[in-house]
Every structure is written in structure tokens, then in C-alpha cells.
Amino acid sequence: MMEFERVLFRAKQGDEKAIEQILEMFRPMLIRNSLIRGVFDEELYQEPAIETLKCIQCFKQLE
């Protein structure tokens, strides 16, 4: 199993450190997509972060 899959599996089980690790991994992309004319917008950051958390719960391990 790949390291990312392990972290994702732990996050799905509720491991807060794993969840933080995934959010940190995607942080640059989340921030980049949360800018309006170069200015960070907290609300634009929250929406994709919440969707990321939802996706963690939808994760199914490939067999």
C-alpha cells in the first residue's frame, strides 16, 4: 500500500494527525485557489477544505 493510501486510510478512521497531514499536503493548492486578485479569501479556502474532508470519508481502498 502506498504511503498516501495509508495516511488516507488512517484519516478515514478519524486519525486527526493523518487528517492534518492530508490538509497540509493539499494546502498550496487550496491557498492558490482561494485568492481573489492575489488576496487570500478565507471563505474560498474553507469550501474546498471541507470538500477535501468529505472526500476522505468517501475513500475506498482499491483491491
PQR file with spaces between the fields and no chain letter, atoms N, CA, C, O and H, PARSE charges and radii, in Angstrom:
ATOM       1  N    MET     1       0.860   -1.183    0.000 -0.4000 1.5000
ATOM       2  CA   MET     1       0.000    0.000    0.000 -0.0000 2.0000
ATOM       3  C    MET     1       0.903    1.242    0.000  0.5500 1.7000
ATOM       4  O    MET     1       1.883    1.311    0.741 -0.5500 1.4000
ATOM       5  N    MET     2       0.561    2.196   -0.825 -0.4000 1.5000
ATOM       6  CA   MET     2       1.337    3.434   -0.903 -0.0000 2.0000
ATOM       7  C    MET     2       1.193    4.219    0.390  0.5500 1.7000
ATOM       8  O    MET     2       0.189    4.099    1.091 -0.5500 1.4000
ATOM       9  H    MET     2      -0.235    2.141   -1.427  0.4000 1.0000
ATOM      10  N    GLU     3       2.204    5.024    0.702 -0.4000 1.5000
ATOM      11  CA   GLU     3       2.176    5.840    1.918 -0.0000 2.0000
ATOM      12  C    GLU     3       0.946    6.747    1.961  0.5500 1.7000
ATOM      13  O    GLU     3       0.308    6.872    3.007 -0.5500 1.4000
ATOM      14  H    GLU     3       3.020    5.121    0.132  0.4000 1.0000
ATOM      15  N    PHE     4       0.608    7.379    0.837 -0.4000 1.5000
ATOM      16  CA   PHE     4      -0.562    8.261    0.816 -0.0000 2.0000
ATOM      17  C    PHE     4      -1.831    7.486    1.162  0.5500 1.7000
ATOM      18  O    PHE     4      -2.683    7.978    1.902 -0.5500 1.4000
ATOM      19  H    PHE     4       1.126    7.278   -0.012  0.4000 1.0000
ATOM      20  N    GLU     5      -1.952    6.274    0.625 -0.4000 1.5000
ATOM      21  CA   GLU     5      -3.132    5.452    0.930 -0.0000 2.0000
ATOM      22  C    GLU     5      -3.206    5.131    2.414  0.5500 1.7000
ATOM      23  O    GLU     5      -4.291    5.118    2.995 -0.5500 1.4000
ATOM      24  H    GLU     5      -1.260    5.875    0.025  0.4000 1.0000
ATOM      25  N    ARG     6      -2.062    4.872    3.029 -0.4000 1.5000
ATOM      26  CA   ARG     6      -2.032    4.590    4.468 -0.0000 2.0000
ATOM      27  C    ARG     6      -2.530    5.795    5.258  0.5500 1.7000
ATOM      28  O    ARG     6      -3.345    5.665    6.172 -0.5500 1.4000
ATOM      29  H    ARG     6      -1.180    4.882    2.557  0.4000 1.0000
ATOM      30  N    VAL     7      -2.027    6.959    4.891 -0.4000 1.5000
ATOM      31  CA   VAL     7      -2.442    8.184    5.576 -0.0000 2.0000
ATOM      32  C    VAL     7      -3.931    8.414    5.347  0.5500 1.7000
ATOM      33  O    VAL     7      -4.654    8.773    6.277 -0.5500 1.4000
ATOM      34  H    VAL     7      -1.364    7.064    4.149  0.4000 1.0000
ATOM      35  N    LEU     8      -4.386    8.215    4.134 -0.4000 1.5000
ATOM      36  CA   LEU     8      -5.795    8.402    3.812 -0.0000 2.0000
ATOM      37  C    LEU     8      -6.675    7.428    4.588  0.5500 1.7000
ATOM      38  O    LEU     8      -7.740    7.807    5.075 -0.5500 1.4000
ATOM      39  H    LEU     8      -3.799    7.924    3.379  0.4000 1.0000
ATOM      40  N    PHE     9      -6.241    6.187    4.704 -0.4000 1.5000
ATOM      41  CA   PHE     9      -6.983    5.185    5.462 -0.0000 2.0000
ATOM      42  C    PHE     9      -7.074    5.590    6.935  0.5500 1.7000
ATOM      43  O    PHE     9      -8.137    5.492    7.548 -0.5500 1.4000
ATOM      44  H    PHE     9      -5.375    5.879    4.309  0.4000 1.0000
ATOM      45  N    ARG    10      -5.940    6.050    7.499 -0.4000 1.5000
ATOM      46  CA   ARG    10      -5.945    6.491    8.899 -0.0000 2.0000
ATOM      47  C    ARG    10      -6.848    7.700    9.088  0.5500 1.7000
ATOM      48  O    ARG    10      -7.543    7.812   10.098 -0.5500 1.4000
ATOM      49  H    ARG    10      -5.077    6.129    7.000  0.4000 1.0000
ATOM      50  N    ALA    11      -6.838    8.607    8.114 -0.4000 1.5000
ATOM      51  CA   ALA    11      -7.688    9.802    8.196 -0.0000 2.0000
ATOM      52  C    ALA    11      -9.155    9.398    8.194  0.5500 1.7000
ATOM      53  O    ALA    11      -9.962    9.948    8.943 -0.5500 1.4000
ATOM      54  H    ALA    11      -6.274    8.516    7.293  0.4000 1.0000
ATOM      55  N    LYS    12      -9.488    8.444    7.356 -0.4000 1.5000
ATOM      56  CA   LYS    12     -10.878    7.983    7.294 -0.0000 2.0000
ATOM      57  C    LYS    12     -11.306    7.357    8.615  0.5500 1.7000
ATOM      58  O    LYS    12     -12.482    7.413    8.976 -0.5500 1.4000
ATOM      59  H    LYS    12      -8.833    7.997    6.747  0.4000 1.0000
ATOM      60  N    GLN    13     -10.368    6.767    9.331 -0.4000 1.5000
ATOM      61  CA   GLN    13     -10.659    6.164   10.626 -0.0000 2.0000
ATOM      62  C    GLN    13     -10.746    7.210   11.741  0.5500 1.7000
ATOM      63  O    GLN    13     -11.038    6.879   12.890 -0.5500 1.4000
ATOM      64  H    GLN    13      -9.413    6.722    9.037  0.4000 1.0000
ATOM      65  N    GLY    14     -10.486    8.493   11.386 -0.4000 1.5000
ATOM      66  CA   GLY    14     -10.612    9.569   12.366 -0.0000 2.0000
ATOM      67  C    GLY    14      -9.305   10.028   12.985  0.5500 1.7000
ATOM      68  O    GLY    14      -9.318   10.823   13.925 -0.5500 1.4000
ATOM      69  H    GLY    14     -10.249    8.762   10.453  0.4000 1.0000
ATOM      70  N    ASP    15      -8.181    9.546   12.481 -0.4000 1.5000
ATOM      71  CA   ASP    15      -6.872    9.949   12.997 -0.0000 2.0000
ATOM      72  C    ASP    15      -6.624   11.422   12.653  0.5500 1.7000
ATOM      73  O    ASP    15      -6.407   11.768   11.492 -0.5500 1.4000
ATOM      74  H    ASP    15      -8.171    8.901   11.718  0.4000 1.0000
ATOM      75  N    GLU    16      -6.660   12.278   13.667 -0.4000 1.5000
ATOM      76  CA   GLU    16      -6.541   13.723   13.432 -0.0000 2.0000
ATOM      77  C    GLU    16      -5.199   14.110   12.821  0.5500 1.7000
ATOM      78  O    GLU    16      -5.142   15.018   11.992 -0.5500 1.4000
ATOM      79  H    GLU    16      -6.837   11.997   14.610  0.4000 1.0000
ATOM      80  N    LYS    17      -4.123   13.441   13.215 -0.4000 1.5000
ATOM      81  CA   LYS    17      -2.807   13.752   12.630 -0.0000 2.0000
ATOM      82  C    LYS    17      -2.787   13.435   11.146  0.5500 1.7000
ATOM      83  O    LYS    17      -2.193   14.170   10.358 -0.5500 1.4000
ATOM      84  H    LYS    17      -4.169   12.703   13.889  0.4000 1.0000
ATOM      85  N    ALA    18      -3.433   12.347   10.765 -0.4000 1.5000
ATOM      86  CA   ALA    18      -3.496   11.970    9.347 -0.0000 2.0000
ATOM      87  C    ALA    18      -4.330   12.989    8.572  0.5500 1.7000
ATOM      88  O    ALA    18      -3.972   13.361    7.455 -0.5500 1.4000
ATOM      89  H    ALA    18      -3.916   11.750   11.405  0.4000 1.0000
ATOM      90  N    ILE    19      -5.432   13.436    9.155 -0.4000 1.5000
ATOM      91  CA   ILE    19      -6.266   14.454    8.507 -0.0000 2.0000
ATOM      92  C    ILE    19      -5.470   15.732    8.309  0.5500 1.7000
ATOM      93  O    ILE    19      -5.495   16.330    7.234 -0.5500 1.4000
ATOM      94  H    ILE    19      -5.723   13.133   10.062  0.4000 1.0000
ATOM      95  N    GLU    20      -4.761   16.147    9.353 -0.4000 1.5000
ATOM      96  CA   GLU    20      -3.921   17.346    9.254 -0.0000 2.0000
ATOM      97  C    GLU    20      -2.845   17.175    8.188  0.5500 1.7000
ATOM      98  O    GLU    20      -2.540   18.112    7.449 -0.5500 1.4000
ATOM      99  H    GLU    20      -4.740   15.662   10.227  0.4000 1.0000
ATOM     100  N    GLN    21      -2.269   15.970    8.111 -0.4000 1.5000
ATOM     101  CA   GLN    21      -1.228   15.702    7.119 -0.0000 2.0000
ATOM     102  C    GLN    21      -1.779   15.851    5.697  0.5500 1.7000
ATOM     103  O    GLN    21      -1.118   16.426    4.832 -0.5500 1.4000
ATOM     104  H    GLN    21      -2.517   15.209    8.711  0.4000 1.0000
ATOM     105  N    ILE    22      -2.967   15.344    5.461 -0.4000 1.5000
ATOM     106  CA   ILE    22      -3.570   15.456    4.131 -0.0000 2.0000
ATOM     107  C    ILE    22      -3.884   16.909    3.808  0.5500 1.7000
ATOM     108  O    ILE    22      -3.589   17.378    2.709 -0.5500 1.4000
ATOM     109  H    ILE    22      -3.504   14.878    6.164  0.4000 1.0000
ATOM     110  N    LEU    23      -4.482   17.626    4.757 -0.4000 1.5000
ATOM     111  CA   LEU    23      -4.781   19.039    4.509 -0.0000 2.0000
ATOM     112  C    LEU    23      -3.499   19.837    4.260  0.5500 1.7000
ATOM     113  O    LEU    23      -3.480   20.740    3.423 -0.5500 1.4000
ATOM     114  H    LEU    23      -4.722   17.245    5.650  0.4000 1.0000
ATOM     115  N    GLU    24      -2.438   19.505    4.982 -0.4000 1.5000
ATOM     116  CA   GLU    24      -1.153   20.180    4.777 -0.0000 2.0000
ATOM     117  C    GLU    24      -0.589   19.860    3.394  0.5500 1.7000
ATOM     118  O    GLU    24      -0.007   20.722    2.735 -0.5500 1.4000
ATOM     119  H    GLU    24      -2.454   18.771    5.662  0.4000 1.0000
ATOM     120  N    MET    25      -0.769   18.613    2.964 -0.4000 1.5000
ATOM     121  CA   MET    25      -0.301   18.182    1.654 -0.0000 2.0000
ATOM     122  C    MET    25      -0.970   18.991    0.532  0.5500 1.7000
ATOM     123  O    MET    25      -0.327   19.354   -0.453 -0.5500 1.4000
ATOM     124  H    MET    25      -1.241   17.913    3.499  0.4000 1.0000
ATOM     125  N    PHE    26      -2.260   19.263    0.698 -0.4000 1.5000
ATOM     126  CA   PHE    26      -3.027   19.974   -0.317 -0.0000 2.0000
ATOM     127  C    PHE    26      -3.107   21.489   -0.072  0.5500 1.7000
ATOM     128  O    PHE    26      -3.702   22.220   -0.864 -0.5500 1.4000
ATOM     129  H    PHE    26      -2.782   18.968    1.499  0.4000 1.0000
ATOM     130  N    ARG    27      -2.513   21.944    1.012 -0.4000 1.5000
ATOM     131  CA   ARG    27      -2.579   23.364    1.384 -0.0000 2.0000
ATOM     132  C    ARG    27      -2.167   24.320    0.262  0.5500 1.7000
ATOM     133  O    ARG    27      -2.886   25.287    0.013 -0.5500 1.4000
ATOM     134  H    ARG    27      -2.030   21.350    1.655  0.4000 1.0000
ATOM     135  N    PRO    28      -1.040   24.093   -0.426 -0.5600 1.5000
ATOM     136  CA   PRO    28      -0.666   25.024   -1.508  0.2800 2.0000
ATOM     137  C    PRO    28      -1.753   25.166   -2.574  0.5500 1.7000
ATOM     138  O    PRO    28      -2.035   26.271   -3.036 -0.5500 1.4000
ATOM     139  N    MET    29      -2.363   24.041   -2.961 -0.4000 1.5000
ATOM     140  CA   MET    29      -3.420   24.090   -3.964 -0.0000 2.0000
ATOM     141  C    MET    29      -4.655   24.806   -3.406  0.5500 1.7000
ATOM     142  O    MET    29      -5.273   25.612   -4.102 -0.5500 1.4000
ATOM     143  H    MET    29      -2.134   23.143   -2.586  0.4000 1.0000
ATOM     144  N    LEU    30      -5.009   24.513   -2.160 -0.4000 1.5000
ATOM     145  CA   LEU    30      -6.164   25.162   -1.544 -0.0000 2.0000
ATOM     146  C    LEU    30      -5.961   26.667   -1.460  0.5500 1.7000
ATOM     147  O    LEU    30      -6.874   27.439   -1.756 -0.5500 1.4000
ATOM     148  H    LEU    30      -4.507   23.858   -1.595  0.4000 1.0000
ATOM     149  N    ILE    31      -4.775   27.081   -1.059 -0.4000 1.5000
ATOM     150  CA   ILE    31      -4.484   28.520   -0.971 -0.0000 2.0000
ATOM     151  C    ILE    31      -4.498   29.154   -2.357  0.5500 1.7000
ATOM     152  O    ILE    31      -5.087   30.217   -2.550 -0.5500 1.4000
ATOM     153  H    ILE    31      -4.034   26.454   -0.819  0.4000 1.0000
ATOM     154  N    ARG    32      -3.853   28.507   -3.314 -0.4000 1.5000
ATOM     155  CA   ARG    32      -3.787   29.048   -4.682 -0.0000 2.0000
ATOM     156  C    ARG    32      -5.189   29.271   -5.250  0.5500 1.7000
ATOM     157  O    ARG    32      -5.419   30.220   -5.999 -0.5500 1.4000
ATOM     158  H    ARG    32      -3.375   27.644   -3.157  0.4000 1.0000
ATOM     159  N    ASN    33      -6.115   28.393   -4.891 -0.4000 1.5000
ATOM     160  CA   ASN    33      -7.479   28.511   -5.394 -0.0000 2.0000
ATOM     161  C    ASN    33      -8.371   29.347   -4.494  0.5500 1.7000
ATOM     162  O    ASN    33      -9.584   29.408   -4.698 -0.5500 1.4000
ATOM     163  H    ASN    33      -5.928   27.622   -4.282  0.4000 1.0000
ATOM     164  N    SER    34      -7.774   29.991   -3.501 -0.4000 1.5000
ATOM     165  CA   SER    34      -8.524   30.834   -2.564 -0.0000 2.0000
ATOM     166  C    SER    34      -8.123   32.299   -2.677  0.5500 1.7000
ATOM     167  O    SER    34      -8.338   33.084   -1.754 -0.5500 1.4000
ATOM     168  H    SER    34      -6.789   29.942   -3.336  0.4000 1.0000
ATOM     169  N    LEU    35      -7.551   32.653   -3.789 -0.4000 1.5000
ATOM     170  CA   LEU    35      -7.096   34.027   -3.990 -0.0000 2.0000
ATOM     171  C    LEU    35      -8.033   34.769   -4.936  0.5500 1.7000
ATOM     172  O    LEU    35      -8.465   34.233   -5.956 -0.5500 1.4000
ATOM     173  H    LEU    35      -7.376   32.016   -4.540  0.4000 1.0000
ATOM     174  N    ILE    36      -8.332   35.995   -4.581 -0.4000 1.5000
ATOM     175  CA   ILE    36      -9.082   36.887   -5.458 -0.0000 2.0000
ATOM     176  C    ILE    36      -8.170   38.083   -5.709  0.5500 1.7000
ATOM     177  O    ILE    36      -7.864   38.857   -4.802 -0.5500 1.4000
ATOM     178  H    ILE    36      -7.980   36.431   -3.752  0.4000 1.0000
ATOM     179  N    ARG    37      -7.746   38.212   -6.962 -0.4000 1.5000
ATOM     180  CA   ARG    37      -6.812   39.270   -7.345 -0.0000 2.0000
ATOM     181  C    ARG    37      -5.585   39.289   -6.430  0.5500 1.7000
ATOM     182  O    ARG    37      -5.101   40.352   -6.041 -0.5500 1.4000
ATOM     183  H    ARG    37      -7.994   37.583   -7.698  0.4000 1.0000
ATOM     184  N    GLY    38      -5.096   38.104   -6.099 -0.4000 1.5000
ATOM     185  CA   GLY    38      -3.900   37.972   -5.282 -0.0000 2.0000
ATOM     186  C    GLY    38      -4.119   38.095   -3.787  0.5500 1.7000
ATOM     187  O    GLY    38      -3.155   38.047   -3.022 -0.5500 1.4000
ATOM     188  H    GLY    38      -5.489   37.241   -6.416  0.4000 1.0000
ATOM     189  N    VAL    39      -5.350   38.251   -3.355 -0.4000 1.5000
ATOM     190  CA   VAL    39      -5.654   38.407   -1.934 -0.0000 2.0000
ATOM     191  C    VAL    39      -6.356   37.137   -1.441  0.5500 1.7000
ATOM     192  O    VAL    39      -7.321   36.669   -2.046 -0.5500 1.4000
ATOM     193  H    VAL    39      -6.133   38.290   -3.976  0.4000 1.0000
ATOM     194  N    PHE    40      -5.853   36.594   -0.335 -0.4000 1.5000
ATOM     195  CA   PHE    40      -6.412   35.376    0.245 -0.0000 2.0000
ATOM     196  C    PHE    40      -7.815   35.635    0.774  0.5500 1.7000
ATOM     197  O    PHE    40      -8.056   36.627    1.461 -0.5500 1.4000
ATOM     198  H    PHE    40      -5.070   36.974    0.157  0.4000 1.0000
ATOM     199  N    ASP    41      -8.736   34.735    0.449 -0.4000 1.5000
ATOM     200  CA   ASP    41     -10.119   34.827    0.920 -0.0000 2.0000
ATOM     201  C    ASP    41     -10.417   33.581    1.752  0.5500 1.7000
ATOM     202  O    ASP    41     -10.438   32.468    1.226 -0.5500 1.4000
ATOM     203  H    ASP    41      -8.539   33.929   -0.109  0.4000 1.0000
ATOM     204  N    GLU    42     -10.648   33.773    3.060 -0.4000 1.5000
ATOM     205  CA   GLU    42     -10.873   32.662    3.991 -0.0000 2.0000
ATOM     206  C    GLU    42     -12.048   31.785    3.577  0.5500 1.7000
ATOM     207  O    GLU    42     -11.966   30.560    3.665 -0.5500 1.4000
ATOM     208  H    GLU    42     -10.630   34.677    3.487  0.4000 1.0000
ATOM     209  N    GLU    43     -13.137   32.395    3.127 -0.4000 1.5000
ATOM     210  CA   GLU    43     -14.304   31.607    2.722 -0.0000 2.0000
ATOM     211  C    GLU    43     -14.003   30.721    1.518  0.5500 1.7000
ATOM     212  O    GLU    43     -14.454   29.578    1.448 -0.5500 1.4000
ATOM     213  H    GLU    43     -13.204   33.390    3.055  0.4000 1.0000
ATOM     214  N    LEU    44     -13.237   31.261    0.570 -0.4000 1.5000
ATOM     215  CA   LEU    44     -12.860   30.446   -0.587 -0.0000 2.0000
ATOM     216  C    LEU    44     -11.946   29.297   -0.175  0.5500 1.7000
ATOM     217  O    LEU    44     -11.917   28.265   -0.844 -0.5500 1.4000
ATOM     218  H    LEU    44     -12.871   32.189    0.626  0.4000 1.0000
ATOM     219  N    TYR    45     -11.210   29.458    0.904 -0.4000 1.5000
ATOM     220  CA   TYR    45     -10.343   28.399    1.411 -0.0000 2.0000
ATOM     221  C    TYR    45     -11.178   27.317    2.101  0.5500 1.7000
ATOM     222  O    TYR    45     -10.921   26.125    1.934 -0.5500 1.4000
ATOM     223  H    TYR    45     -11.234   30.297    1.448  0.4000 1.0000
ATOM     224  N    GLN    46     -12.160   27.735    2.863 -0.4000 1.5000
ATOM     225  CA   GLN    46     -12.948   26.790    3.656 -0.0000 2.0000
ATOM     226  C    GLN    46     -13.727   25.804    2.796  0.5500 1.7000
ATOM     227  O    GLN    46     -13.797   24.618    3.118 -0.5500 1.4000
ATOM     228  H    GLN    46     -12.369   28.703    2.999  0.4000 1.0000
ATOM     229  N    GLU    47     -14.309   26.286    1.710 -0.4000 1.5000
ATOM     230  CA   GLU    47     -15.132   25.407    0.876 -0.0000 2.0000
ATOM     231  C    GLU    47     -14.352   24.206    0.333  0.5500 1.7000
ATOM     232  O    GLU    47     -14.785   23.073    0.538 -0.5500 1.4000
ATOM     233  H    GLU    47     -14.253   27.249    1.449  0.4000 1.0000
ATOM     234  N    PRO    48     -13.220   24.406   -0.352 -0.5600 1.5000
ATOM     235  CA   PRO    48     -12.504   23.219   -0.842  0.2800 2.0000
ATOM     236  C    PRO    48     -11.893   22.392    0.290  0.5500 1.7000
ATOM     237  O    PRO    48     -11.724   21.181    0.142 -0.5500 1.4000
ATOM     238  N    ALA    49     -11.560   23.021    1.415 -0.4000 1.5000
ATOM     239  CA   ALA    49     -11.046   22.259    2.556 -0.0000 2.0000
ATOM     240  C    ALA    49     -12.135   21.321    3.082  0.5500 1.7000
ATOM     241  O    ALA    49     -11.858   20.163    3.397 -0.5500 1.4000
ATOM     242  H    ALA    49     -11.697   24.005    1.536  0.4000 1.0000
ATOM     243  N    ILE    50     -13.347   21.808    3.177 -0.4000 1.5000
ATOM     244  CA   ILE    50     -14.474   20.982    3.623 -0.0000 2.0000
ATOM     245  C    ILE    50     -14.724   19.850    2.629  0.5500 1.7000
ATOM     246  O    ILE    50     -14.980   18.714    3.028 -0.5500 1.4000
ATOM     247  H    ILE    50     -13.572   22.748    2.922  0.4000 1.0000
ATOM     248  N    GLU    51     -14.651   20.161    1.343 -0.4000 1.5000
ATOM     249  CA   GLU    51     -14.840   19.117    0.327 -0.0000 2.0000
ATOM     250  C    GLU    51     -13.738   18.056    0.422  0.5500 1.7000
ATOM     251  O    GLU    51     -13.995   16.872    0.205 -0.5500 1.4000
ATOM     252  H    GLU    51     -14.443   21.084    1.019  0.4000 1.0000
ATOM     253  N    THR    52     -12.522   18.479    0.745 -0.4000 1.5000
ATOM     254  CA   THR    52     -11.420   17.533    0.930 -0.0000 2.0000
ATOM     255  C    THR    52     -11.734   16.587    2.081  0.5500 1.7000
ATOM     256  O    THR    52     -11.509   15.381    1.983 -0.5500 1.4000
ATOM     257  H    THR    52     -12.314   19.441    0.922  0.4000 1.0000
ATOM     258  N    LEU    53     -12.257   17.143    3.174 -0.4000 1.5000
ATOM     259  CA   LEU    53     -12.636   16.314    4.323 -0.0000 2.0000
ATOM     260  C    LEU    53     -13.746   15.331    3.948  0.5500 1.7000
ATOM     261  O    LEU    53     -13.738   14.185    4.399 -0.5500 1.4000
ATOM     262  H    LEU    53     -12.440   18.123    3.254  0.4000 1.0000
ATOM     263  N    LYS    54     -14.690   15.768    3.135 -0.4000 1.5000
ATOM     264  CA   LYS    54     -15.755   14.876    2.682 -0.0000 2.0000
ATOM     265  C    LYS    54     -15.184   13.749    1.824  0.5500 1.7000
ATOM     266  O    LYS    54     -15.609   12.599    1.934 -0.5500 1.4000
ATOM     267  H    LYS    54     -14.697   16.699    2.769  0.4000 1.0000
ATOM     268  N    CYS    55     -14.225   14.085    0.975 -0.4000 1.5000
ATOM     269  CA   CYS    55     -13.614   13.080    0.098 -0.0000 2.0000
ATOM     270  C    CYS    55     -12.861   12.025    0.903  0.5500 1.7000
ATOM     271  O    CYS    55     -12.825   10.858    0.516 -0.5500 1.4000
ATOM     272  H    CYS    55     -13.880   15.019    0.885  0.4000 1.0000
ATOM     273  N    ILE    56     -12.268   12.426    2.010 -0.4000 1.5000
ATOM     274  CA   ILE    56     -11.585   11.465    2.869 -0.0000 2.0000
ATOM     275  C    ILE    56     -12.571   10.391    3.318  0.5500 1.7000
ATOM     276  O    ILE    56     -12.249    9.203    3.328 -0.5500 1.4000
ATOM     277  H    ILE    56     -12.297   13.375    2.325  0.4000 1.0000
ATOM     278  N    GLN    57     -13.756   10.814    3.684 -0.4000 1.5000
ATOM     279  CA   GLN    57     -14.766    9.864    4.159 -0.0000 2.0000
ATOM     280  C    GLN    57     -15.277    8.954    3.041  0.5500 1.7000
ATOM     281  O    GLN    57     -15.769    7.860    3.316 -0.5500 1.4000
ATOM     282  H    GLN    57     -14.018   11.779    3.676  0.4000 1.0000
ATOM     283  N    CYS    58     -15.168    9.388    1.797 -0.4000 1.5000
ATOM     284  CA   CYS    58     -15.632    8.583    0.658 -0.0000 2.0000
ATOM     285  C    CYS    58     -14.575    7.607    0.157  0.5500 1.7000
ATOM     286  O    CYS    58     -14.858    6.774   -0.704 -0.5500 1.4000
ATOM     287  H    CYS    58     -14.768   10.277    1.574  0.4000 1.0000
ATOM     288  N    PHE    59     -13.363    7.701    0.688 -0.4000 1.5000
ATOM     289  CA   PHE    59     -12.256    6.872    0.227 -0.0000 2.0000
ATOM     290  C    PHE    59     -12.567    5.391    0.404  0.5500 1.7000
ATOM     291  O    PHE    59     -13.013    4.954    1.465 -0.5500 1.4000
ATOM     292  H    PHE    59     -13.133    8.377    1.388  0.4000 1.0000
ATOM     293  N    LYS    60     -12.321    4.630   -0.658 -0.4000 1.5000
ATOM     294  CA   LYS    60     -12.439    3.169   -0.616 -0.0000 2.0000
ATOM     295  C    LYS    60     -11.118    2.606   -1.125  0.5500 1.7000
ATOM     296  O    LYS    60     -10.650    2.962   -2.207 -0.5500 1.4000
ATOM     297  H    LYS    60     -11.959    4.985   -1.520  0.4000 1.0000
ATOM     298  N    GLN    61     -10.542    1.745   -0.347 -0.4000 1.5000
ATOM     299  CA   GLN    61      -9.264    1.159   -0.718 -0.0000 2.0000
ATOM     300  C    GLN    61      -9.415    0.303   -1.965  0.5500 1.7000
ATOM     301  O    GLN    61     -10.329   -0.517   -2.060 -0.5500 1.4000
ATOM     302  H    GLN    61     -10.922    1.456    0.531  0.4000 1.0000
ATOM     303  N    LEU    62      -8.511    0.500   -2.924 -0.4000 1.5000
ATOM     304  CA   LEU    62      -8.518   -0.320   -4.133 -0.0000 2.0000
ATOM     305  C    LEU    62      -7.940   -1.681   -3.803  0.5500 1.7000
ATOM     306  O    LEU    62      -6.998   -1.792   -3.020 -0.5500 1.4000
ATOM     307  H    LEU    62      -7.769    1.166   -2.847  0.4000 1.0000
ATOM     308  N    GLU    63      -8.494   -2.693   -4.389 -0.4000 1.5000
ATOM     309  CA   GLU    63      -8.016   -4.060   -4.118 -0.0000 2.0000
ATOM     310  C    GLU    63      -7.327   -4.621   -5.314  0.5500 1.7000
ATOM     311  O    GLU    63      -6.857   -5.758   -5.279 -0.5500 1.4000
ATOM     312  H    GLU    63      -9.260   -2.603   -5.025  0.4000 1.0000
